[in-house]
């Protein structure tokens, strides 16, 4: 059966799913502060919207603090590339007749730790076909260096760091899928259930292989204080069916703390017996 969505429906669904994921996995923090952080960042949001013959677009930017200029520059550069590709496709002389093309893109501040600010881009670009193509990206600003960092940048040995992150993501996603099957096995026979489980694990293994391309969308997780971990966001279809939407995995700092570059260890906090207060001491 072929699933058909309008571009607008797909954009709203993907954005809602991403927004829900970003808030739902608070990792021992209530969601309210994260909601307030995101809301505060878009109170004075700027919108770039327009339309032409057979197409329309809307891009919403967050209001960023002046010292976050490198983050704003990265966001603008990404938006410009998405808009250019969309306009090029929308005005192509050989464009096939059909529904109007549509681009929706929203940027929001998702996390702000003591040392990092993380923003997301979510939306959809419909330029023909059965449904729009989801847009999902993240931007993580190191407040000390003023640079946008990628996940491998955090580790003294990037390959080892990615392997640790990948193994934890794989473990959690396998468990999530196993629980889903247990709760709703449907009408599958034991043999069919085993085959479905094996197929999904192959899918997860491929989508979480420890290569940079599989971990481009992530957040430095936490609020105001040192970070508590990394939230990895997998786009639709990378580790699960398209209809399941993006999948977010919270990786606690203890999983990769020893692999961080020395300069980044103070930016993350882990629970250890050594840093817990002595009994009776307040």
CORMOGI-V689956 format. One record per backbone hydrogen bond with DSSP energy under -1.0 kcal/mol. CO is the residue of the C=O (numbers start at 1). NH is the residue of the N-H. If there is no record, write none. Layout:
co->CO nh->NH
co->CO nh->NH
This chain:
co->6 nh->10
co->7 nh->11
co->8 nh->12
co->9 nh->13
co->10 nh->14
co->11 nh->15
co->12 nh->16
co->13 nh->17
co->14 nh->18
co->15 nh->19
co->16 nh->20
co->17 nh->21
co->18 nh->22
co->19 nh->23
co->20 nh->24
co->21 nh->25
co->24 nh->26
co->31 nh->35
co->32 nh->36
co->33 nh->37
co->34 nh->38
co->35 nh->39
co->36 nh->40
co->37 nh->41
co->39 nh->42
co->41 nh->63
co->42 nh->45
co->46 nh->61
co->48 nh->59
co->50 nh->57
co->52 nh->54
co->52 nh->55
co->54 nh->101
co->55 nh->52
co->56 nh->103
co->57 nh->50
co->58 nh->105
co->59 nh->48
co->60 nh->107
co->61 nh->46
co->65 nh->68
co->66 nh->69
co->68 nh->71
co->68 nh->72
co->69 nh->73
co->70 nh->74
co->71 nh->75
co->72 nh->76
co->73 nh->77
co->74 nh->78
co->75 nh->79
co->76 nh->80
co->77 nh->81
co->78 nh->82
co->79 nh->83
co->80 nh->84
co->81 nh->85
co->82 nh->86
co->83 nh->87
co->84 nh->88
co->85 nh->89
co->86 nh->90
co->87 nh->91
co->92 nh->95
co->101 nh->56
co->102 nh->126
co->103 nh->58
co->104 nh->124
co->105 nh->60
co->106 nh->122
co->108 nh->120
co->111 nh->118
co->112 nh->224
co->115 nh->143
co->116 nh->113
co->117 nh->141
co->118 nh->110
co->118 nh->111
co->119 nh->139
co->120 nh->108
co->121 nh->137
co->122 nh->106
co->123 nh->135
co->124 nh->104
co->125 nh->133
co->126 nh->102
co->130 nh->5
co->133 nh->125
co->135 nh->123
co->137 nh->121
co->139 nh->119
co->140 nh->149
co->141 nh->117
co->142 nh->146
co->147 nh->142
co->150 nh->153
co->151 nh->154
co->152 nh->155
co->154 nh->261
co->157 nh->161
co->158 nh->162
co->159 nh->163
co->160 nh->164
co->161 nh->165
co->162 nh->166
co->163 nh->167
co->164 nh->168
co->165 nh->169
co->166 nh->170
co->167 nh->171
co->168 nh->172
co->169 nh->173
co->170 nh->174
co->171 nh->175
co->172 nh->176
co->173 nh->177
co->174 nh->178
co->175 nh->179
co->176 nh->180
co->177 nh->181
co->178 nh->182
co->179 nh->183
co->180 nh->184
co->185 nh->188
co->189 nh->193
co->190 nh->194
co->191 nh->195
co->192 nh->196
co->193 nh->197
co->194 nh->198
co->195 nh->199
co->196 nh->200
co->197 nh->201
co->198 nh->202
co->199 nh->203
co->200 nh->204
co->201 nh->205
co->202 nh->206
co->203 nh->207
co->204 nh->208
co->206 nh->209
co->209 nh->211
co->211 nh->214
co->212 nh->215
co->217 nh->233
co->219 nh->231
co->221 nh->228
co->221 nh->229
co->223 nh->225
co->225 nh->114
co->227 nh->269
co->228 nh->253
co->229 nh->221
co->230 nh->251
co->231 nh->219
co->232 nh->249
co->234 nh->247
co->235 nh->238
co->241 nh->244
co->242 nh->245
co->247 nh->234
co->249 nh->232
co->251 nh->230
co->252 nh->255
co->253 nh->256
co->253 nh->257
co->256 nh->259
co->257 nh->260
co->259 nh->156
co->261 nh->264
co->264 nh->267
co->265 nh->268
co->267 nh->227
co->278 nh->281
